[in-house]
Amino acid sequence: MRDLTKRIVSGNVDVIVVAQQMLVYQTWLHAGADVDFAVFARAGTDSLAGTKEEQDRLGQFYRSEIVEAARRLNDKYRGF
């Protein structure tokens, strides 16, 4: 997970694409109550029914919130 959060922060991944993977990590970590994962759920759900252009707009909309959440998760879950 830390590798993915670092890539999110550095801007090397599409935030909508990684949103689904972050939800997998949330499940693996039994972190259902961790609010920092919530933005990934919103971004992933919002993007499901959209075209590529709509997904790109959503990615821009969520980018700053996702980057901040990734930073916090990176700090909280060191070693995962």
ZADREN-66192 format. One line per 2 residues: for each residue x, y, z of N, C-alpha, C. Coordinates in nm, 4 decimals, always signed. Atoms other than C-alpha are relative to their C-alpha. Example, Ala and Ser with C-alpha at 12.3 -4.5 7.8 and 13.67 -1.06 7.14 Angstrom:
BEGIN
+0.0890/-0.1190/+0.0000/+1.2300/-0.4500/+0.7800/+0.0900/+0.1200/+0.0000; -0.0820/-0.1190/-0.0060/+1.3670/-0.1060/+0.7140/-0.0770/+0.1090/+0.0730
END
This chain:
BEGIN
+0.0816/-0.1186/+0.0000/+0.0000/+0.0000/+0.0000/+0.0861/+0.1251/+0.0000; -0.0831/-0.1211/-0.0078/+0.2801/+0.2422/+0.0814/+0.0540/+0.0389/-0.1362
-0.0478/-0.0313/+0.1341/+0.4168/+0.2144/-0.2717/-0.1088/+0.0734/-0.0787; +0.1101/-0.0631/+0.0723/+0.0765/+0.3029/-0.4126/-0.0281/+0.1402/+0.0529
+0.0246/-0.1342/-0.0536/+0.0238/+0.5956/-0.1744/+0.1101/+0.0969/-0.0411; -0.1093/-0.0869/+0.0455/+0.3669/+0.7308/-0.2670/-0.0184/+0.0394/-0.1459
+0.0243/-0.0312/+0.1406/+0.2797/+0.7069/-0.6361/-0.1157/+0.0974/-0.0168; +0.1122/-0.0944/+0.0038/-0.0493/+0.8876/-0.5722/+0.0512/+0.1403/+0.0307
-0.0516/-0.1306/-0.0425/+0.1291/+1.1714/-0.3915/+0.0902/+0.0606/-0.1070; -0.0914/-0.0521/+0.1022/+0.3913/+1.2009/-0.6654/-0.0700/+0.0301/-0.1321
+0.0753/-0.0279/+0.1220/+0.1205/+1.2163/-0.9326/+0.0258/-0.0978/-0.1123; -0.0360/+0.0984/+0.1023/+0.2366/+0.9030/-1.1153/-0.1089/-0.1002/-0.0323
+0.1093/+0.0924/+0.0285/-0.1023/+0.7304/-1.1268/-0.1299/+0.0777/-0.0202; +0.1342/-0.0556/+0.0165/-0.4590/+0.8018/-1.2313/-0.0759/-0.0266/+0.1300
+0.0613/+0.0168/-0.1325/-0.6387/+0.8640/-0.9018/-0.1299/-0.0792/-0.0042; +0.1237/+0.0773/+0.0105/-0.9640/+0.7136/-1.0261/+0.0322/-0.1490/-0.0119
-0.0394/+0.1400/+0.0168/-0.7902/+0.3917/-1.1308/+0.0458/-0.0596/+0.1332; -0.0515/+0.0554/-0.1255/-0.6143/+0.3502/-0.7958/-0.1031/+0.0009/+0.1116
+0.1027/-0.0046/-0.1042/-0.9285/+0.4283/-0.5972/-0.0502/-0.1406/+0.0324; +0.0476/+0.1360/-0.0236/-1.0474/+0.0710/-0.6429/+0.1029/-0.0831/+0.0763
-0.1037/+0.0747/-0.0708/-0.7140/-0.0734/-0.5292/+0.0096/+0.0431/+0.1459; -0.0058/-0.0466/-0.1384/-0.7149/+0.1449/-0.2187/-0.1131/-0.0601/+0.0825
+0.1104/+0.0626/-0.0729/-1.0530/-0.0023/-0.1253/+0.0319/-0.1455/+0.0336; -0.0467/+0.1353/-0.0312/-0.8960/-0.3486/-0.1446/+0.0894/+0.0050/+0.1239
-0.0866/-0.0148/-0.1179/-0.6285/-0.2326/+0.0995/-0.0814/+0.0302/+0.1253; +0.0865/-0.0311/-0.1149/-0.8998/-0.0920/+0.3267/-0.0581/-0.1297/+0.0576
+0.0553/+0.1277/-0.0447/-1.0563/-0.4380/+0.3413/+0.1077/-0.0853/+0.0654; -0.1093/+0.0808/-0.0547/-0.7241/-0.6148/+0.3978/+0.0434/+0.0498/+0.1373
-0.0440/-0.0590/-0.1266/-0.6401/-0.3754/+0.6816/-0.1103/+0.0043/+0.1057; +0.1150/-0.0072/-0.0901/-0.9853/-0.4100/+0.8411/-0.0187/+0.1439/+0.0477
+0.0033/-0.1426/-0.0319/-0.9987/-0.0307/+0.8258/-0.1284/+0.0653/-0.0497; +0.1270/-0.0520/+0.0482/-1.3654/+0.0170/+0.7420/-0.0395/+0.1327/+0.0621
+0.0353/-0.1247/-0.0683/-1.3944/+0.3009/+0.9925/+0.0994/+0.1128/-0.0253; -0.1017/-0.1026/+0.0250/-1.0867/+0.4885/+0.8689/-0.0525/+0.0999/-0.1035
+0.0599/-0.1017/+0.0875/-1.2214/+0.8120/+0.7198/+0.0896/+0.0378/-0.1171; -0.0891/-0.0340/+0.1108/-0.9140/+0.8584/+0.5011/-0.0226/-0.0884/-0.1224
+0.0337/+0.0841/+0.1144/-1.0355/+0.5740/+0.2810/-0.1290/+0.0464/-0.0681; +0.1308/-0.0390/+0.0529/-1.3747/+0.7419/+0.2245/+0.0091/+0.0698/-0.1348
-0.0123/-0.0706/+0.1275/-1.2544/+0.9662/-0.0590/+0.0232/-0.0978/-0.1144; -0.0220/+0.0999/+0.1047/-1.1401/+0.6599/-0.2529/-0.1312/-0.0688/-0.0363
+0.1309/+0.0599/+0.0266/-1.4853/+0.5064/-0.2168/-0.0869/+0.0947/-0.0823; +0.0800/-0.0977/+0.0762/-1.6543/+0.8260/-0.3389/+0.0495/+0.0121/-0.1433
-0.0571/-0.0162/+0.1338/-1.4169/+0.8667/-0.6329/-0.0253/-0.1244/-0.0846; +0.0214/+0.1237/+0.0739/-1.4459/+0.5032/-0.7327/-0.1440/-0.0197/-0.0406
+0.1427/+0.0137/+0.0290/-1.8240/+0.4996/-0.7116/-0.0445/+0.1018/-0.1033; +0.0399/-0.1051/+0.0943/-1.8666/+0.8306/-0.8948/+0.0467/-0.0291/-0.1415
-0.0590/+0.0206/+0.1318/-1.6493/+0.7126/-1.1819/-0.0549/-0.1219/-0.0736; +0.0419/+0.1263/+0.0607/-1.8217/+0.3801/-1.2492/-0.0842/+0.0166/-0.1260
+0.0935/-0.0125/+0.1127/-2.0852/+0.5073/-1.4906/+0.0405/+0.1078/-0.0990; -0.0393/-0.1116/+0.0845/-1.8830/+0.7716/-1.6691/+0.0859/-0.0380/-0.1191
-0.0895/+0.0152/+0.1137/-1.7040/+0.8096/-1.9962/+0.1417/+0.0317/+0.0450; -0.1395/-0.0314/-0.0327/-1.3269/+0.8509/-2.0059/+0.0146/+0.1488/+0.0331
-0.0077/-0.1450/-0.0255/-1.3713/+1.2298/-2.0218/-0.0580/+0.0342/+0.1365; +0.0600/-0.0244/-0.1314/-1.6008/+1.2241/-1.7194/+0.0904/-0.0516/+0.1109
-0.0924/+0.0522/-0.0993/-1.3542/+1.0069/-1.5314/+0.1197/+0.0925/+0.0173; -0.1115/-0.0953/-0.0097/-1.0752/+1.2521/-1.6132/-0.0402/+0.1225/+0.0819
+0.0489/-0.1147/-0.0781/-1.2847/+1.5401/-1.4756/-0.0135/-0.0356/+0.1477; +0.0120/+0.0444/-0.1396/-1.3619/+1.3420/-1.1619/+0.1373/-0.0143/+0.0644
-0.1358/+0.0120/-0.0518/-0.9934/+1.2652/-1.1220/+0.0555/+0.1346/+0.0414; -0.0455/-0.1349/-0.0341/-0.9157/+1.6359/-1.1272/-0.0758/+0.0534/+0.1215
+0.0827/-0.0456/-0.1112/-1.2034/+1.7067/-0.8894/+0.0486/-0.0597/+0.1329; -0.0389/+0.0697/-0.1230/-1.0843/+1.4495/-0.6338/+0.1496/+0.0037/+0.0290
-0.1454/+0.0140/-0.0112/-0.7079/+1.4807/-0.6888/+0.0564/+0.0522/+0.1326; -0.0629/-0.0553/-0.1212/-0.6148/+1.7115/-0.3996/-0.0460/-0.0732/+0.1255
+0.0509/+0.0719/-0.1166/-0.8394/+1.5311/-0.1513/+0.0622/-0.1403/+0.0083; -0.0591/+0.1332/+0.0034/-0.7014/+1.1939/-0.2604/+0.1476/+0.0051/+0.0376
-0.1426/-0.0118/-0.0331/-0.3395/+1.3092/-0.2387/+0.0174/+0.0205/+0.1506; -0.0102/-0.0221/-0.1451/-0.3935/+1.4375/+0.1161/-0.0343/-0.1266/+0.0775
+0.0368/+0.1246/-0.0674/-0.5693/+1.1149/+0.2187/+0.1120/-0.1028/-0.0153; -0.1105/+0.0943/+0.0229/-0.2849/+0.9109/+0.0635/+0.1174/+0.0318/+0.0913
-0.1091/-0.0381/-0.0925/-0.0294/+1.1084/+0.2670/-0.0288/-0.0483/+0.1417; +0.0356/+0.0418/-0.1364/-0.2157/+1.0424/+0.5891/+0.0026/-0.1526/+0.0137
-0.0001/+0.1460/-0.0052/-0.2664/+0.6730/+0.5083/+0.1420/-0.0550/-0.0018; -0.1401/+0.0405/+0.0063/+0.1011/+0.6393/+0.4228/+0.0636/+0.0087/+0.1386
-0.0549/-0.0165/-0.1357/+0.1893/+0.7707/+0.7686/-0.0623/-0.0979/+0.0993; +0.0697/+0.0857/-0.0951/-0.0735/+0.5661/+0.9526/+0.0348/-0.1464/-0.0138
-0.0158/+0.1428/+0.0232/-0.0091/+0.2298/+0.7930/+0.1400/-0.0348/-0.0484; -0.1401/+0.0313/+0.0345/+0.3680/+0.2161/+0.7779/+0.0194/-0.1519/+0.0085
-0.0288/+0.1416/+0.0006/+0.4834/-0.1298/+0.6862/-0.0968/-0.0838/-0.0798; +0.0971/+0.0767/+0.0784/+0.1846/-0.2302/+0.4741/+0.0144/+0.0310/-0.1460
END
